[in-house]
Amino acid sequence: MRNYELMCIIQPDLDETAMNGVLDKVKGWITESGGSIDKAEVWGRRRMAYSINKHREGQYVLMNVSLSPAAISTLERNLRYQESIMRHMLSVVGN
């Protein structure tokens, strides 16, 4: 298992229940592949430096995740095809 940080920018026009539904999907993908979510922080709505799909704001979420390196490609593919996630970045934490 390796430690990762997953930052997601979710569409700003989603209400709270839809946002929680997206987060539950992401957490489900991580746990299905044998990983665990150590910490999830919802930063809320923030202004972005440039517009993405005609949106100037996004809802930011940061997750600290423990996951095997073999499951990364599946998680990345699922995140890429989720329409409500505008951008994401997965990076390794530590060594």
Backbone torsions as a table, in degrees:
resi	resn	phi	psi	omega
1	MET	NA	140.4	178.1
2	ARG	-122.8	153.0	178.4
3	ASN	-94.0	134.3	-179.5
4	TYR	-132.2	157.0	168.3
5	GLU	-112.2	129.2	178.0
6	LEU	-116.6	116.1	176.7
7	MET	-107.8	127.0	178.8
8	CYS	-122.7	140.5	170.9
9	ILE	-111.4	116.5	-175.5
10	ILE	-105.6	150.0	-177.9
11	GLN	-52.3	137.8	-175.3
12	PRO	-76.2	-17.7	-175.0
13	ASP	-87.6	4.3	177.0
14	LEU	-78.8	141.0	175.2
15	ASP	-80.8	179.4	-172.6
16	GLU	-64.8	-39.0	-179.3
17	THR	-69.3	-38.5	177.8
18	ALA	-67.8	-38.4	177.9
19	MET	-63.8	-43.7	178.0
20	ASN	-65.1	-33.4	176.1
21	GLY	-63.9	-41.2	177.7
22	VAL	-65.2	-43.7	179.3
23	LEU	-64.3	-38.0	177.3
24	ASP	-65.3	-36.4	176.7
25	LYS	-62.8	-46.8	-179.0
26	VAL	-63.3	-44.2	178.4
27	LYS	-64.4	-35.4	176.9
28	GLY	-64.7	-41.9	177.7
29	TRP	-62.1	-38.2	-178.4
30	ILE	-69.4	-45.8	-178.3
31	THR	-71.4	-31.3	177.1
32	GLU	-64.1	-32.1	-179.2
33	SER	-88.9	10.9	175.1
34	GLY	91.4	8.9	-179.5
35	GLY	-95.2	-177.7	177.8
36	SER	-142.9	150.8	176.9
37	ILE	-98.7	115.0	-178.7
38	ASP	-80.8	-38.6	-178.0
39	LYS	-157.0	140.3	176.3
40	ALA	-131.4	121.5	-180.0
41	GLU	-116.4	125.6	173.3
42	VAL	-96.1	112.9	-178.0
43	TRP	-82.3	-17.9	178.9
44	GLY	90.3	-167.7	-175.7
45	ARG	-81.3	129.5	180.0
46	ARG	-137.7	152.8	177.7
47	ARG	-78.8	136.6	-179.6
48	MET	-95.8	161.8	-179.1
49	ALA	-71.0	-29.4	178.4
50	TYR	-144.9	160.6	-175.9
51	SER	-80.6	142.8	175.6
52	ILE	-123.9	121.2	-177.9
53	ASN	51.7	42.6	179.0
54	LYS	65.1	19.7	174.8
55	HIS	-108.0	131.9	176.8
56	ARG	-97.0	-9.8	178.7
57	GLU	-126.8	162.4	175.8
58	GLY	-152.0	159.0	176.6
59	GLN	-96.7	117.6	-174.3
60	TYR	-94.0	138.9	176.8
61	VAL	-136.7	131.6	177.4
62	LEU	-117.3	128.1	178.7
63	MET	-124.9	136.3	169.4
64	ASN	-98.1	122.9	-168.2
65	VAL	-129.0	141.2	169.3
66	SER	-108.8	124.2	-172.6
67	LEU	-153.7	149.1	176.9
68	SER	-76.0	144.8	-178.6
69	PRO	-61.3	-25.2	-180.0
70	ALA	-69.8	-23.8	-177.4
71	ALA	-89.5	-2.4	-176.1
72	ILE	-65.6	-43.1	-176.4
73	SER	-63.2	-38.5	177.8
74	THR	-65.9	-43.1	178.9
75	LEU	-63.4	-44.9	179.2
76	GLU	-61.0	-41.1	179.4
77	ARG	-64.4	-44.0	178.5
78	ASN	-63.1	-40.8	178.8
79	LEU	-65.9	-38.7	-178.7
80	ARG	-65.0	-35.6	-176.5
81	TYR	-91.4	-2.8	175.6
82	GLN	-80.7	113.9	-172.3
83	GLU	-67.0	-30.8	-176.7
84	SER	-77.3	-12.0	175.0
85	ILE	-94.0	111.4	-176.3
86	MET	-76.4	-43.1	178.4
87	ARG	-144.0	154.8	173.1
88	HIS	-148.7	155.6	176.0
89	MET	-144.4	126.9	179.7
90	LEU	-114.9	121.4	-178.9
91	SER	-132.8	150.7	-179.6
92	VAL	-78.7	138.2	178.7
93	VAL	-107.4	136.6	176.5
94	GLY	86.4	-147.8	-174.5
95	ASN	-77.5	NA	NA
